[in-house]
């Protein structure tokens, strides 16, 4: 499954590289590594507990990677955790799906099934505010032809 979402992960990482150009060296953000369980996890059907969430104890930016339930389209939800932890934000998103076999994210073109979760933790408490800027920066880039952006906050996504 990692291979399915690799183009989206690469797109996110390209955005992180661009964003890092705006930051001082000591504030640089790490790119997502799909081989690091603290940054990427495939979801486990029917098990939406914190043990399947990467970087659940930190603030930062998280990504819900999804497939359209009736086509080959991919979807991406980008969220931030600045006032709460990534685990807390994911708990809020998945609350009504805790006893379900899948987490479904609605979209104007149909429903998407969340199949993987990625996260970029910001472990330095004084820098967690950067998550808001990174989220907006990545949302403004959109996902191009790679799929559909499943949310936006403050900026209109590019298709």
Buried (B, 14 or more C-beta within 10 A) or exposed (E): EEEBBEBBBEBBBEBBEEBBEEBEEEEEBBBBEBEBEBBBBBBEEEEBEEEBBBBBEBBBBBBBBBBBEEEEBBBBBBBBBBEEBBBBBBBEBBEEBEEEEBBBBEBEEEBBBBBBBBBBBBEEEEBBEBBBBBBBBBBBBBBEEBBBBBBBEEEEBEE
